[in-house]
């Protein structure tokens, strides 16, 4: 009996994958700080500097759906290794150009676009691999460790390290960034073929009945239509993706005017703005570290319903906060509940979606999270002209209304995920057949 209740370990394969992710996340954090710092050396035009943000998110919209199809067709680990090496090459070239005085703002745009295009494929492949890496009953804990590691390396370590190295010479953080991606690629080389083989090579590792060979695979457009049909007709994920769109639009809207709210509404000094903004990472880290425990105590549906509701209330609380201290509390709690609930939802999707379709389905999730961002940012700017604190209040209202509409689908998705996980645990406990 004790054996059945003991927490299973995450395993050597997952730990290797996690170490590779840590190295890549460190590179992501360094790049997010280093490239804007370099851009400021070339121009003081706010429009040109902000163009880096457009270059950063544009690949998700341009290549997100196509990346999902590719992730479902080729060796996912090989794809992650290749994209890490490709972005390291781009960054090495940029470091050389900066060191020799031949770089410019348009070069930065090109490098940012290239690196983030690689990130689209890397991120989707990693999420699609997770069901093959995490032992039965550990998907939430595994995703929590991935997200916690990302928060520490990207938010807490990468940015400050990039700033310190930039003070030495402008090209140094770029070169170090490239080295982090190379390290991440090398660590992934050790993953065994049984884990890294993507569906469509021989068989689907998560669906033993799928024996489709490469030669028999349908066209890329047929694959894309199949993924679309699964999301919007073959599952309850459609309303979940619409809620994801609303939630990310709310975040984008608030972030678009955050610097003005912090300084003009709450009176946060410019020197403390980074700490003010980064305080949510503390909540995010706590959420990632405790999500497995909370799922075990509350269950998936109750946790999702409570935490998504609290997230909407946190937006409202942020907008109505009487001072910066109260706003920081709301911001930290928001980081906590959003991180934990997103991890649980990610694990539920990974459980219910067949492995051969997971890349495509995750691409719909990824694109839905970014598609409305530019429009949300523009609307936030227009609303902020009327009154800055209207933006977080409108964001909170959007989240709560969207959640109310998505509750039935949310219940169906997490209930199916619970059933799949229970079946996996039962199968794991059964003695092997001779």
C-alpha positions, 0 to 999 in steps of 0.5 A: 500500500505504501508503494502506491502512495509514494511519489514517483521520481521524475527520472533521469530522462526528464532531469536531462531535459530539464537541465537543457531547458535551464541553459536555454532559458538562461539564454532567453533571459539574457537576450531579452535584456541584452538586445534592447541595451544594444539597441539603445546604443544605436538609436534613441528613437522610441519607435525604433527601439520598440520595434524589437518587441514586434520582431520578438513576437511576430514569428509566433504569429507567422510560423506558430501553426506551421511549427505545430505541423513540423513538430508532429512530423520529425524528431522533436529532440533533434529539432530542439538541438538544431534550433538551439544551434541555429540561434547560437550561430545568429548570436555569434554573428551579431557579437562579431558585428558589434565587436567590429563596429558593423552592427546596426538596429536593422541587424538587431531586428534580423537577429531577434526575428531569427532567434525567436523563430527558433524559439517557436519550434523549440518551445512547441517541441519541448511541450510535445515531448513532456508526456513521454518524459514525465512518468505517470502521475507526475505531469503537473510536478514536471511542468511545475519544475520546468516553469520554476526553472524558467522563472529562476534562470530567465527572470532572476538570473539571465537579466542581471547577468546580461546587464553585468556583462554589458557593462564590460563590453556590449558584445559580451552578453551576446556571446555568452547568450550564444554559449548558453544555447549551445550548452542547452543543445549539448545536454539534450544529445543524451536523450534516448531514442525511445523518448525523442522519436516523434510520432510519424517515424514508426509509431506514436509513442503515446498511442500504440495503435498508430502505425502510420509511416512517413510515406503514408503521412497526409499533406501538411495542410491535411495535418493542420486541418486535423489539428483544427478539427480536434481542437474545435470539434473533437474536444472541449478545447475550443472554449479553453483557447478562447479563454486563453486568448482573453487572459493573454490579452488582459496581460498584454493590455496591462503590460502595455501601459504598466510603466505609466501606471507604475510611475504616474498612478502609483508614484514608483520611481524609475529606479524601482520600476524593475523591482516593481515589475519583477515582483510577480516572478516571486509569485510565479516561482512559488506557484510553480514550486507548489503546484503538484501539492495543490493539485493533490489537495484541491483537484484540477477543476477546483484549483483551476476555477478558484485560481482563474477567478482570483486572477480576474480579481487580482487585475481588479485589485491592481487597478483599485489599489490605493498605493504601490504596496497594495499593487505589488501584493496584487501583482505577486498573487497574480503571478502565483495563481496564473502560473499554477493554473497555467501549469495545470491546464498545460498538463491537462492538454498534454494528457488528453491530446494524442501524442501524434497531434500534440505539436499542432494542438499546442501551436493553437494554444501558443498562437491564441496566446499571442494573436490578439496581443497587438490589438489589446495593446492598442486598446489599452493605450486608447483606454489609458488616455481616458484613465490609466487605472481603467486598463487593469479594471477592464482586464479583470472584467474580461477575464471573469466574463470569459471564465464564466463562459468557459467553465463547462469546457474547463470541467470537461477537459480537466475531468478527462485529464483526471481519467487519463491519468488514473488509467495510466497509473492503473496500467503502471501498477499492473504486473507486466504480461509475459 
